[in-house]
Amino acid sequence: MSVMWVMRPEDVARIRFAFSPMWELVASLRTLQDPARQSIHLPWIKCVRSRLAELDLTELFALVPPSGYLADFITPPPDTPLPDFTAELDRVRLTPPERARAEAAQVRGTDRAVIERFMDDPAAGVARVADALRAYWEACFAEFWPRVYGLLERDVLRRSRQLAQGGARELFAALDPAVAWTGERLHIDRPWCSMDRHGDGLHGDGLVLVPSAFYWPSVAVMSAPYQSMLVYPVLGVGTLWEQGPPPAPEALAALIGRSRARILLALAEPSTTSALAGRMSLTPGAVSQHLGVLSGGGLAVGMRVGKQVVYRRTAAGDTLAASTPAPTLAPMPAMPVTPVPMPAMAGRQV
């Protein structure tokens, strides 16, 4: 099924990027149900497997099947570029019961008894779902979010430059093979989509582009009554679960210090202080201090992008980083692709 959106000039002018911790959390429920589909995330599954027995995910799995349509109210499009999980969870809690009931009725392929229970009292169902999302986030996802965030942030910085330099045509051409831009219409090749929205426009509300690591390698769409949103697979997902950053080459480390050498190498892609801190396992204050030294030495420079300061290497920094061969990263240990043992849940289909 192909989704087609007419994009008026005001929609193109209002293209923006955003991250969504809630979207990643909900998408990870599919990863748990079908590990073979996303074996790239097996290191994460191995870490959280033992914690799942303490959680009741029955209703979440009913509303988020392994494939097909999932209830949209669980993944509201981000309303700010950098929403936090608590703010997104509050929006889930405020879902109108009738909307939640209508969306739950669209879900296929899961236990109808659980769905019917939700639909009998959607207000109570929304509250239960929000509580389950909070528990799942705290047990299995919060500690990994900085790592996921850093990957998404690097992708957005790269795509933002692409949009600024080549416009919408260049951006959509490189976004995903399932996305095609004709100059007026945006075609998204999807086997399913949100509840209606085929062949209409974006209603002048623009388009939010959301990179995703846990929905990778697929794309997803949402539209009215929600903000129009296109979820696309993040670049570099294969690096997500690498065991930390590569060690700095010894010669470069001896010249400018190991931490500064690691940061300089990481600036092959522009990044913020917080993202670097997550990747380097350093405090933001320490990273900021090292960036100050690198900037003072003419090896890095900061530039403001919206409310954030993004750092990149200068030409001198590129030359210094390129003068030392990059190390070979040790691969993650191989793990068999097998279903994840789950606590018994009546009627849940996996």
C-alpha positions as a Markdown table, in Angstrom:
| # | Residue | x | y | z |
|---|---|---|---|---|
| 1 | Met | 0.0 | 0.0 | 0.0 |
| 2 | Ser | 1.5 | 3.3 | -1.0 |
| 3 | Val | 0.8 | 6.5 | 0.9 |
| 4 | Met | 0.8 | 9.7 | -1.0 |
| 5 | Trp | 0.9 | 13.2 | 0.5 |
| 6 | Val | 0.6 | 16.5 | -1.4 |
| 7 | Met | 3.1 | 18.9 | 0.1 |
| 8 | Arg | 2.3 | 22.6 | -0.4 |
| 9 | Pro | 5.1 | 25.2 | -0.2 |
| 10 | Glu | 4.2 | 25.9 | 3.4 |
| 11 | Asp | 4.6 | 22.2 | 4.3 |
| 12 | Val | 8.0 | 22.1 | 2.7 |
| 13 | Ala | 9.0 | 25.3 | 4.5 |
| 14 | Arg | 8.0 | 23.6 | 7.8 |
| 15 | Ile | 9.9 | 20.4 | 7.5 |
| 16 | Arg | 11.6 | 19.8 | 10.9 |
| 17 | Phe | 13.5 | 17.0 | 12.6 |
| 18 | Ala | 12.8 | 15.6 | 16.1 |
| 19 | Phe | 13.8 | 12.6 | 18.3 |
| 20 | Ser | 11.2 | 10.5 | 20.2 |
| 21 | Pro | 12.2 | 8.4 | 23.1 |
| 22 | Met | 8.6 | 7.1 | 23.2 |
| 23 | Trp | 8.7 | 6.0 | 19.6 |
| 24 | Glu | 12.0 | 4.0 | 20.3 |
| 25 | Leu | 10.5 | 2.5 | 23.4 |
| 26 | Val | 7.4 | 1.3 | 21.6 |
| 27 | Ala | 9.3 | 0.1 | 18.6 |
| 28 | Ser | 11.5 | -2.0 | 20.8 |
| 29 | Leu | 8.4 | -4.0 | 21.9 |
| 30 | Arg | 8.4 | -5.4 | 18.3 |
| 31 | Thr | 12.1 | -6.2 | 18.6 |
| 32 | Leu | 11.3 | -8.3 | 21.7 |
| 33 | Gln | 8.5 | -10.1 | 19.9 |
| 34 | Asp | 10.5 | -10.9 | 16.8 |
| 35 | Pro | 14.3 | -10.8 | 17.5 |
| 36 | Ala | 15.2 | -12.3 | 14.2 |
| 37 | Arg | 13.8 | -9.3 | 12.4 |
| 38 | Gln | 16.3 | -7.0 | 14.0 |
| 39 | Ser | 19.2 | -9.2 | 15.1 |
| 40 | Ile | 21.3 | -6.0 | 15.2 |
| 41 | His | 19.7 | -5.3 | 18.6 |
| 42 | Leu | 20.5 | -8.7 | 20.1 |
| 43 | Pro | 23.1 | -7.2 | 22.5 |
| 44 | Trp | 20.4 | -5.1 | 24.0 |
| 45 | Ile | 18.0 | -8.0 | 24.2 |
| 46 | Lys | 20.6 | -10.0 | 26.0 |
| 47 | Cys | 21.0 | -7.3 | 28.6 |
| 48 | Val | 17.3 | -6.8 | 29.3 |
| 49 | Arg | 16.1 | -10.4 | 29.0 |
| 50 | Ser | 16.2 | -11.2 | 32.7 |
| 51 | Arg | 14.3 | -8.1 | 33.6 |
| 52 | Leu | 11.2 | -8.9 | 31.6 |
| 53 | Ala | 9.8 | -11.4 | 34.1 |
| 54 | Glu | 9.2 | -8.5 | 36.5 |
| 55 | Leu | 7.0 | -6.6 | 34.0 |
| 56 | Asp | 3.4 | -7.1 | 32.8 |
| 57 | Leu | 3.6 | -6.2 | 29.1 |
| 58 | Thr | 0.4 | -8.0 | 28.1 |
| 59 | Glu | -1.6 | -5.0 | 27.1 |
| 60 | Leu | 1.4 | -3.3 | 25.4 |
| 61 | Phe | 2.0 | -6.4 | 23.2 |
| 62 | Ala | -1.7 | -6.5 | 22.4 |
| 63 | Leu | -1.7 | -2.9 | 21.1 |
| 64 | Val | 1.7 | -3.2 | 19.5 |
| 65 | Pro | 1.7 | -6.4 | 17.4 |
| 66 | Pro | 4.9 | -7.8 | 15.8 |
| 67 | Ser | 3.8 | -6.3 | 12.4 |
| 68 | Gly | 1.0 | -4.2 | 11.0 |
| 69 | Tyr | -0.8 | -1.3 | 12.5 |
| 70 | Leu | -0.1 | -0.3 | 16.1 |
| 71 | Ala | -2.3 | 2.0 | 18.2 |
| 72 | Asp | -1.2 | 5.6 | 17.3 |
| 73 | Phe | -2.0 | 7.1 | 20.7 |
| 74 | Ile | 1.0 | 5.3 | 22.2 |
| 75 | Thr | 3.4 | 7.1 | 19.9 |
| 76 | Pro | 2.3 | 10.8 | 19.6 |
| 77 | Pro | 4.4 | 12.7 | 17.1 |
| 78 | Pro | 7.0 | 14.8 | 19.0 |
| 79 | Asp | 5.9 | 18.4 | 19.5 |
| 80 | Thr | 9.4 | 19.7 | 20.2 |
| 81 | Pro | 12.8 | 18.8 | 18.7 |
| 82 | Leu | 14.1 | 17.2 | 21.9 |
| 83 | Pro | 11.1 | 15.8 | 23.9 |
| 84 | Asp | 11.9 | 13.9 | 27.1 |
| 85 | Phe | 10.2 | 10.7 | 27.9 |
| 86 | Thr | 8.2 | 12.1 | 30.8 |
| 87 | Ala | 6.7 | 14.8 | 28.6 |
| 88 | Glu | 5.8 | 12.2 | 25.9 |
| 89 | Leu | 4.3 | 9.9 | 28.6 |
| 90 | Asp | 2.1 | 12.8 | 29.8 |
| 91 | Arg | 0.7 | 13.2 | 26.3 |
| 92 | Val | -0.1 | 9.5 | 26.2 |
| 93 | Arg | -2.0 | 9.8 | 29.5 |
| 94 | Leu | -4.1 | 12.7 | 28.0 |
| 95 | Thr | -5.3 | 10.7 | 25.1 |
| 96 | Pro | -9.1 | 11.1 | 24.7 |
| 97 | Pro | -10.7 | 7.7 | 25.5 |
| 98 | Glu | -12.8 | 7.6 | 22.3 |
| 99 | Arg | -9.7 | 8.1 | 20.2 |
| 100 | Ala | -7.9 | 5.3 | 22.1 |
| 101 | Arg | -10.9 | 3.0 | 21.7 |
| 102 | Ala | -11.1 | 3.7 | 17.9 |
| 103 | Glu | -7.4 | 3.0 | 17.4 |
| 104 | Ala | -7.4 | -0.1 | 19.5 |
| 105 | Ala | -10.2 | -1.5 | 17.3 |
| 106 | Gln | -7.9 | -1.2 | 14.3 |
| 107 | Val | -5.2 | -3.5 | 15.7 |
| 108 | Arg | -5.0 | -7.0 | 14.2 |
| 109 | Gly | -3.1 | -10.1 | 15.0 |
| 110 | Thr | -3.1 | -10.0 | 18.8 |
| 111 | Asp | -5.3 | -11.4 | 21.6 |
| 112 | Arg | -8.8 | -9.9 | 21.0 |
| 113 | Ala | -9.8 | -10.6 | 24.6 |
| 114 | Val | -7.1 | -8.1 | 25.8 |
| 115 | Ile | -8.1 | -5.6 | 23.1 |
| 116 | Glu | -11.8 | -5.9 | 24.1 |
| 117 | Arg | -10.9 | -5.4 | 27.7 |
| 118 | Phe | -9.1 | -2.2 | 26.8 |
| 119 | Met | -12.1 | -1.0 | 24.6 |
| 120 | Asp | -14.6 | -1.7 | 27.4 |
| 121 | Asp | -13.0 | 1.1 | 29.5 |
| 122 | Pro | -10.5 | 3.0 | 27.4 |
| 123 | Ala | -9.9 | 5.7 | 30.0 |
| 124 | Ala | -8.7 | 3.0 | 32.5 |
| 125 | Gly | -6.9 | 1.2 | 29.6 |
| 126 | Val | -4.9 | 4.4 | 28.7 |
| 127 | Ala | -3.9 | 4.7 | 32.4 |
| 128 | Arg | -2.7 | 1.1 | 32.6 |
| 129 | Val | -0.8 | 1.4 | 29.3 |
| 130 | Ala | 1.0 | 4.6 | 30.5 |
| 131 | Asp | 2.0 | 2.9 | 33.7 |
| 132 | Ala | 3.3 | -0.1 | 31.8 |
| 133 | Leu | 5.3 | 2.1 | 29.5 |
| 134 | Arg | 6.8 | 3.9 | 32.5 |
| 135 | Ala | 7.8 | 0.6 | 34.1 |
| 136 | Tyr | 9.2 | -0.8 | 30.9 |
| 137 | Trp | 11.2 | 2.4 | 30.3 |
| 138 | Glu | 12.8 | 2.4 | 33.7 |
| 139 | Ala | 13.6 | -1.3 | 33.7 |
| 140 | Cys | 14.8 | -1.9 | 30.2 |
| 141 | Phe | 15.4 | 1.4 | 28.3 |
| 142 | Ala | 16.3 | 4.5 | 30.3 |
| 143 | Glu | 20.0 | 3.5 | 30.8 |
| 144 | Phe | 20.4 | 2.8 | 27.0 |
| 145 | Trp | 18.7 | 6.0 | 25.8 |
| 146 | Pro | 21.8 | 8.2 | 25.9 |
| 147 | Arg | 23.5 | 5.8 | 23.4 |
| 148 | Val | 20.4 | 5.7 | 21.2 |
| 149 | Tyr | 20.1 | 9.5 | 21.4 |
| 150 | Gly | 23.6 | 10.0 | 20.3 |
| 151 | Leu | 23.1 | 7.9 | 17.2 |
| 152 | Leu | 19.8 | 9.8 | 16.3 |
| 153 | Glu | 21.4 | 13.1 | 16.9 |
| 154 | Arg | 24.3 | 12.5 | 14.5 |
| 155 | Asp | 21.8 | 11.4 | 11.9 |
| 156 | Val | 19.7 | 14.6 | 12.3 |
| 157 | Leu | 22.8 | 16.8 | 12.0 |
| 158 | Arg | 23.8 | 15.1 | 8.8 |
| 159 | Arg | 20.3 | 15.3 | 7.3 |
| 160 | Ser | 19.9 | 18.9 | 8.4 |
| 161 | Arg | 23.0 | 19.8 | 6.5 |
| 162 | Gln | 21.6 | 17.9 | 3.5 |
| 163 | Leu | 18.4 | 19.8 | 3.6 |
| 164 | Ala | 20.2 | 23.2 | 3.9 |
| 165 | Gln | 22.6 | 22.4 | 1.1 |
| 166 | Gly | 20.4 | 20.5 | -1.4 |
| 167 | Gly | 16.8 | 21.3 | -0.4 |
| 168 | Ala | 13.9 | 18.9 | 0.0 |
| 169 | Arg | 14.7 | 17.0 | -3.2 |
| 170 | Glu | 18.2 | 15.9 | -2.0 |
| 171 | Leu | 16.9 | 15.2 | 1.5 |
| 172 | Phe | 14.2 | 12.8 | 0.4 |
| 173 | Ala | 16.3 | 11.2 | -2.3 |
| 174 | Ala | 18.7 | 10.0 | 0.4 |
| 175 | Leu | 16.2 | 9.3 | 3.1 |
| 176 | Asp | 15.1 | 5.7 | 2.2 |
| 177 | Pro | 14.3 | 3.7 | -1.0 |
| 178 | Ala | 10.6 | 3.6 | 0.2 |
| 179 | Val | 10.4 | 7.4 | 0.0 |
| 180 | Ala | 10.1 | 9.3 | -3.3 |
| 181 | Trp | 9.7 | 13.0 | -3.8 |
| 182 | Thr | 8.3 | 14.4 | -7.1 |
| 183 | Gly | 8.6 | 18.1 | -6.2 |
| 184 | Glu | 4.9 | 18.3 | -5.1 |
| 185 | Arg | 4.0 | 14.8 | -3.9 |
| 186 | Leu | 5.7 | 12.6 | -1.4 |
| 187 | His | 5.2 | 8.9 | -2.0 |
| 188 | Ile | 5.9 | 6.4 | 0.8 |
| 189 | Asp | 5.7 | 2.7 | 0.0 |
| 190 | Arg | 4.2 | 1.0 | 3.1 |
| 191 | Pro | 2.3 | -2.2 | 3.6 |
| 192 | Trp | 0.2 | -0.4 | 6.3 |
| 193 | Cys | -0.2 | 3.0 | 7.7 |
| 194 | Ser | -2.1 | 5.1 | 10.2 |
| 195 | Met | -5.9 | 4.9 | 10.4 |
| 196 | Asp | -6.9 | 6.9 | 7.3 |
| 197 | Arg | -4.8 | 9.4 | 5.3 |
| 198 | His | -4.3 | 8.1 | 1.8 |
| 199 | Gly | -3.8 | 10.6 | -1.0 |
| 200 | Asp | -4.4 | 13.8 | 1.0 |
| 201 | Gly | -2.2 | 16.6 | 1.9 |
| 202 | Leu | -0.4 | 17.6 | 5.0 |
| 203 | His | -3.0 | 20.2 | 5.9 |
| 204 | Gly | -0.4 | 23.0 | 6.2 |
| 205 | Asp | 1.0 | 21.6 | 9.4 |
| 206 | Gly | 4.4 | 20.7 | 7.9 |
| 207 | Leu | 6.2 | 17.4 | 8.3 |
| 208 | Val | 8.2 | 16.0 | 11.2 |
| 209 | Leu | 11.0 | 13.7 | 10.3 |
| 210 | Val | 11.9 | 11.2 | 13.0 |
| 211 | Pro | 14.9 | 8.9 | 12.7 |
| 212 | Ser | 14.5 | 5.6 | 14.4 |
| 213 | Ala | 17.0 | 2.8 | 15.5 |
| 214 | Phe | 14.4 | 0.3 | 16.8 |
| 215 | Tyr | 12.0 | 0.6 | 13.9 |
| 216 | Trp | 14.9 | 0.2 | 11.4 |
| 217 | Pro | 15.0 | -0.8 | 8.6 |
| 218 | Ser | 11.3 | 0.2 | 8.0 |
| 219 | Val | 9.5 | 3.5 | 7.5 |
| 220 | Ala | 6.3 | 4.6 | 9.2 |
| 221 | Val | 3.8 | 7.4 | 8.8 |
| 222 | Met | 1.2 | 9.3 | 10.8 |
| 223 | Ser | -1.1 | 12.1 | 9.9 |
| 224 | Ala | -4.3 | 13.9 | 10.9 |
| 225 | Pro | -5.6 | 14.0 | 13.5 |
| 226 | Tyr | -2.0 | 13.9 | 14.5 |
| 227 | Gln | 0.9 | 16.1 | 13.3 |
| 228 | Ser | 2.1 | 14.6 | 10.0 |
| 229 | Met | 5.2 | 12.5 | 10.7 |
| 230 | Leu | 7.5 | 10.3 | 8.8 |
| 231 | Val | 9.7 | 7.8 | 10.7 |
| 232 | Tyr | 12.7 | 6.7 | 8.8 |
| 233 | Pro | 15.6 | 4.3 | 9.5 |
| 234 | Val | 18.6 | 6.0 | 11.1 |
| 235 | Leu | 22.0 | 5.7 | 9.5 |
| 236 | Gly | 24.8 | 3.9 | 11.3 |
| 237 | Val | 22.6 | 1.6 | 13.3 |
| 238 | Gly | 25.2 | -1.1 | 13.1 |
| 239 | Thr | 27.5 | 0.9 | 15.4 |
| 240 | Leu | 24.8 | 1.3 | 18.1 |
| 241 | Trp | 25.9 | -1.6 | 20.3 |
| 242 | Glu | 29.7 | -1.4 | 19.8 |
| 243 | Gln | 31.5 | -1.6 | 23.1 |
| 244 | Gly | 32.3 | 2.0 | 23.5 |
| 245 | Pro | 34.4 | 4.3 | 21.2 |
| 246 | Pro | 37.6 | 3.0 | 19.6 |
| 247 | Pro | 40.8 | 3.6 | 21.6 |
| 248 | Ala | 42.7 | 6.6 | 20.4 |
| 249 | Pro | 45.8 | 5.9 | 18.3 |
| 250 | Glu | 48.8 | 6.0 | 20.6 |
| 251 | Ala | 50.7 | 8.7 | 18.7 |
| 252 | Leu | 47.8 | 11.1 | 18.7 |
| 253 | Ala | 47.0 | 10.3 | 22.3 |
| 254 | Ala | 50.6 | 11.1 | 23.3 |
| 255 | Leu | 50.4 | 14.4 | 21.5 |
| 256 | Ile | 47.2 | 15.8 | 22.8 |
| 257 | Gly | 46.0 | 13.4 | 25.5 |
| 258 | Arg | 43.9 | 10.2 | 25.2 |
| 259 | Ser | 40.5 | 11.8 | 25.9 |
| 260 | Arg | 41.1 | 14.7 | 23.5 |
| 261 | Ala | 42.3 | 12.3 | 20.9 |
| 262 | Arg | 39.2 | 10.2 | 21.2 |
| 263 | Ile | 37.0 | 13.3 | 21.0 |
| 264 | Leu | 38.8 | 14.6 | 17.9 |
| 265 | Leu | 38.4 | 11.3 | 16.2 |
| 266 | Ala | 34.7 | 11.2 | 17.1 |
| 267 | Leu | 34.2 | 14.6 | 15.5 |
| 268 | Ala | 34.4 | 13.0 | 12.1 |
| 269 | Glu | 30.7 | 13.7 | 12.4 |
| 270 | Pro | 29.6 | 17.0 | 14.0 |
| 271 | Ser | 28.2 | 16.4 | 17.5 |
| 272 | Thr | 27.1 | 18.2 | 20.6 |
| 273 | Thr | 28.7 | 18.1 | 24.0 |
| 274 | Ser | 26.0 | 15.8 | 25.5 |
| 275 | Ala | 26.2 | 13.3 | 22.6 |
| 276 | Leu | 30.0 | 13.1 | 22.9 |
| 277 | Ala | 29.7 | 12.6 | 26.6 |
| 278 | Gly | 27.4 | 9.6 | 26.0 |
| 279 | Arg | 29.7 | 8.1 | 23.4 |
| 280 | Met | 32.9 | 8.7 | 25.4 |
| 281 | Ser | 31.6 | 7.7 | 28.8 |
| 282 | Leu | 32.7 | 11.1 | 30.1 |
| 283 | Thr | 30.8 | 13.8 | 32.0 |
| 284 | Pro | 29.5 | 16.7 | 29.9 |
| 285 | Gly | 31.7 | 19.0 | 31.9 |
| 286 | Ala | 34.9 | 17.0 | 31.1 |
| 287 | Val | 33.9 | 16.9 | 27.4 |
| 288 | Ser | 33.3 | 20.7 | 27.4 |
| 289 | Gln | 36.7 | 21.3 | 28.9 |
| 290 | His | 38.4 | 19.1 | 26.3 |
| 291 | Leu | 36.5 | 20.8 | 23.5 |
| 292 | Gly | 37.6 | 24.1 | 24.8 |
| 293 | Val | 41.2 | 23.0 | 24.5 |
| 294 | Leu | 40.7 | 21.6 | 21.0 |
| 295 | Ser | 38.9 | 24.8 | 19.9 |
| 296 | Gly | 41.7 | 26.9 | 21.4 |
| 297 | Gly | 44.2 | 24.9 | 19.5 |
| 298 | Gly | 42.4 | 25.4 | 16.2 |
| 299 | Leu | 41.5 | 21.7 | 15.9 |
| 300 | Ala | 37.7 | 22.1 | 16.5 |
| 301 | Val | 35.1 | 24.8 | 16.2 |
| 302 | Gly | 31.6 | 25.2 | 17.6 |
| 303 | Met | 28.6 | 26.4 | 15.6 |
| 304 | Arg | 25.1 | 27.2 | 16.9 |
| 305 | Val | 22.3 | 25.0 | 15.4 |
| 306 | Gly | 19.0 | 26.2 | 17.0 |
| 307 | Lys | 19.5 | 26.2 | 20.7 |
| 308 | Gln | 22.4 | 23.8 | 20.6 |
| 309 | Val | 26.1 | 24.2 | 19.9 |
| 310 | Val | 27.5 | 21.6 | 17.5 |
| 311 | Tyr | 31.2 | 21.0 | 17.3 |
| 312 | Arg | 33.1 | 19.8 | 14.2 |
| 313 | Arg | 36.8 | 19.4 | 13.3 |
| 314 | Thr | 38.5 | 22.2 | 11.5 |
| 315 | Ala | 40.8 | 21.5 | 8.5 |
| 316 | Ala | 43.7 | 21.3 | 10.8 |
| 317 | Gly | 41.8 | 18.8 | 13.0 |
| 318 | Asp | 41.0 | 16.7 | 9.9 |
| 319 | Thr | 44.7 | 16.7 | 8.9 |
| 320 | Leu | 45.8 | 15.6 | 12.4 |
| 321 | Ala | 43.1 | 12.9 | 12.7 |
| 322 | Ala | 43.9 | 11.6 | 9.3 |
| 323 | Ser | 47.6 | 11.3 | 9.9 |
| 324 | Thr | 47.1 | 8.3 | 12.2 |
| 325 | Pro | 45.4 | 5.1 | 10.9 |
| 326 | Ala | 42.1 | 4.2 | 12.6 |
| 327 | Pro | 42.2 | 1.1 | 14.8 |
| 328 | Thr | 40.3 | -2.0 | 14.0 |
| 329 | Leu | 37.2 | -2.5 | 16.2 |
| 330 | Ala | 36.6 | -5.8 | 17.8 |
| 331 | Pro | 33.3 | -7.2 | 16.7 |
| 332 | Met | 30.5 | -8.0 | 19.1 |
| 333 | Pro | 30.4 | -11.7 | 20.1 |
| 334 | Ala | 28.1 | -13.7 | 17.9 |
| 335 | Met | 24.7 | -14.6 | 19.4 |
| 336 | Pro | 22.2 | -17.0 | 18.1 |
| 337 | Val | 18.9 | -15.5 | 16.8 |
| 338 | Thr | 16.4 | -17.2 | 19.0 |
| 339 | Pro | 13.0 | -16.0 | 20.4 |
| 340 | Val | 13.3 | -14.2 | 23.8 |
| 341 | Pro | 11.9 | -16.2 | 26.7 |
| 342 | Met | 9.0 | -14.2 | 28.1 |
| 343 | Pro | 6.9 | -14.5 | 31.3 |
| 344 | Ala | 3.7 | -16.4 | 30.6 |
| 345 | Met | 1.0 | -14.0 | 29.3 |
| 346 | Ala | -2.4 | -15.4 | 28.6 |
| 347 | Gly | -3.3 | -15.3 | 24.9 |
| 348 | Arg | -0.4 | -13.1 | 23.8 |
| 349 | Gln | 0.7 | -13.9 | 20.2 |
| 350 | Val | 4.3 | -13.5 | 19.4 |
